[in-house]
Amino acid sequence: MFKDGTAEVITAVSATAGANGKRTSTYTKEQAVWTGVRDIEHPYGFAAFTVDPGRHAGDTTACT
């Protein structure tokens, strides 16, 4: 997130790993209208979800 309300988003990665064993990311900058809360002083956070996997294979999952 940047102060102007934009963010860098990974749009692709290279097909093969580089010398460091990691793929190279391709970034684009976009308006971050998808963010609900922004805290410049503490930009990292955690979220916890309770997931109900459904009753049988192929059933719809639910998060609370």
Backbone as a ProteinNet text record, in pm:
[ID]
protein_1_A
[PRIMARY]
MFKDGTAEVITAVSATAGANGKRTSTYTKEQAVWTGVRDIEHPYGFAAFTVDPGRHAGDTTACT
[TERTIARY]
84.2	0	88.9	47.8	118.4	28.3	87.8	11.2	-91.6	-73.4	-168.1	-289.7	-302.4	-418	-403.8	-281.6	-257.2	-180.8	-172.1	-98.8	-31.6	76.7	140.4	75.3	37.2	-29	52.4	76.9	148.1	51	90.2	4.2	56.3	183	241.1	372	418.6	551.4	621.1	754.2	830.9	807.4	828.2	804.6	906.2	1027.9	1131.5	1189.4	1248.1	1309.6	1443.9	1478.3	1606.3	1716.1	1831.3	1946.6	1918	1824.5	1791.7	1685.6	1640.5	1540.8	1397.7	1378.9	1245	1210.2	1083	1036.3	1030.1	1054.9	1050.5	905.9	861.7	725	714.8	600.7	567.9	460.6	485.4	393.9	325.8	207	139.2	86.5	75	24.4	-120.8	-210.8	-351.9	-413.5	-526.8	-602	-647.5	-628.1	-659.6	-799	-898.8	-1036.6	-1088.3	-1015.8	-1056	-1019.4	-944.7	-906.5	-1013.5	-1044.4	-1146.9	-1091	-971	-908.6	-762	-709.5	-569.3	-504.8	-395.2	-322.6	-177	-135.4	-0.2	105.7	78.4	176.9	193.8	87.3	90.8	22.9	92.8	28.1	3.3	55.5	37.9	-63.3	-138	-237.9	-262.8	-346.3	-380.4	-531.9	-578.1	-721.1	-739.3	-847.2	-879.1	-1019.8	-1038.9	-1168.5	-1203	-1329.1	-1378.8	-1442.6	-1395.8	-1444.8	-1523.2	-1644.9	-1728.6	-1711.9	-1647	-1619.8	-1741.7	-1856.2	-1974.4	-1992.9	-2099	-2131.8	-2075.9	-2048.2	-1999.1	-1913.5	-1839.3	-1752.9	-1835.9	-1791	-1861.5	-1962.7	-1985.5	-2079.1	-2017.8	-2099.2	-2053.7	-1991.8	-1875.7	-1812.5	-1869.7	-1850.8	-1897.4	-1791.8	-1773.2	-1679.1	-1756.5	-1712.5	-1773.6	-1666
-117.5	0	124.1	220.9	347.5	458.3	568.4	679.9	737.6	718	771.6	681	573.1	484.7	375.7	351.9	245.7	133	20.1	-95	-167.5	-239.9	-325.1	-462.3	-516	-645.1	-735.5	-859.6	-955.6	-1004.7	-990.2	-1032.5	-1155.3	-1191.2	-1308.2	-1344.5	-1464.8	-1507	-1574.3	-1573	-1634.6	-1785.5	-1846	-1989.6	-2074.3	-2022.3	-2097.9	-2017.1	-2087.8	-2022.8	-1961.5	-1851.9	-1786.7	-1852.1	-1787.7	-1840.2	-1855.2	-1774.9	-1782.5	-1888.3	-1960.9	-2065.5	-2014.7	-1885.5	-1826.6	-1773.2	-1775.9	-1719.7	-1567.5	-1500	-1353.9	-1308.5	-1218.9	-1167.3	-1049	-1036.3	-919.8	-843.1	-715.4	-633.1	-528.9	-488.7	-373.9	-289.5	-160.2	-70.2	-37.7	-51	-22.8	50	113.3	176.5	67.1	87.5	-14.6	7.7	7.6	26.5	-97.7	-209	-334.7	-342.3	-248	-254	-187.9	-250.1	-196.3	-102.7	-133.5	-55.1	-37.6	80.6	108.2	173.5	115.4	167.8	185.3	307	333.4	297.5	321.1	291.8	142.4	64	-81.1	-151.2	-161.3	-209.9	-360.4	-438.1	-582.8	-627.3	-729.9	-779.3	-926.6	-982.7	-1123.5	-1138	-1242.4	-1271.6	-1418.2	-1448.3	-1586.6	-1617.1	-1735.1	-1775.8	-1913.8	-1937.7	-2070.6	-2120.5	-2234.3	-2285.5	-2414.3	-2417.4	-2536.7	-2601.8	-2718.9	-2778.8	-2839.3	-2836.8	-2898.6	-3040.3	-3102.9	-3236.4	-3349.7	-3325	-3430.8	-3367.9	-3450.8	-3401.9	-3325.5	-3206.5	-3125.7	-3030.7	-3043.4	-2954.2	-2813.9	-2713.2	-2575.1	-2549.3	-2484.6	-2447.1	-2313.8	-2287	-2161.8	-2110	-1978.3	-1915.4	-1825.7	-1822.8	-1734.4	-1658.3
0	0	0	-76.3	-82.3	-29.4	9	65.7	-30.4	-161.1	-258.7	-281	-202	-213.4	-318.1	-364.7	-460.8	-393.2	-463	-411.1	-526.3	-496.2	-594.9	-585.8	-699.9	-706.2	-797.6	-754.4	-838.7	-945.4	-1072.3	-1183.1	-1255.5	-1232	-1297.7	-1228.2	-1253	-1207.9	-1324.6	-1321.2	-1429.1	-1432.2	-1547.5	-1563.9	-1488.4	-1472.3	-1404	-1288.7	-1194.5	-1079.1	-1117.6	-1051	-1074.1	-992.2	-985.3	-912.5	-763.3	-711.7	-568.8	-539.5	-642	-623	-624.1	-649.1	-649	-787.3	-819.1	-945.9	-934.4	-1044.3	-1047.2	-1063.8	-977.4	-982.9	-1077.1	-1143.4	-1223.7	-1148.1	-1121.1	-1042.9	-1130.7	-1090	-1148.9	-1034	-1055.6	-952.3	-985.4	-887.5	-911.5	-793.4	-816.3	-708.8	-613.2	-484.7	-384.7	-325.4	-412.2	-365.5	-292.7	-303.9	-242.1	-95.2	-43	97.5	183.8	295.8	384.3	489.2	539.6	645	610.5	634.1	604.9	725.6	772.8	888.1	847.1	817.6	768.5	872.5	1000.6	1105.4	1130.5	1115.9	1140	1022.4	907.7	786.5	779.9	874.1	868.5	973	940.1	1034	1010.8	1092.4	1083.6	1084.3	1023	1022.9	1059.1	1127.7	1163	1114.6	1060.2	1008.8	1061.7	1083.7	1113.2	984.5	934.4	806.9	830	778	779.1	641.9	633	502.8	433.1	496.3	436.8	488.7	447	498.8	415.1	286.6	198.2	88	18.5	-90.1	-192	-230.6	-327.6	-265.4	-132.9	-63.4	-54.6	-37.7	-27.2	109.8	110.6	236.5	284.5	413.1	471.2	568	570.7	663.8	758.9	884.6	982	1054.5
[MASK]
++++++++++++++++++++++++++++++++++++++++++++++++++++++++++++++++

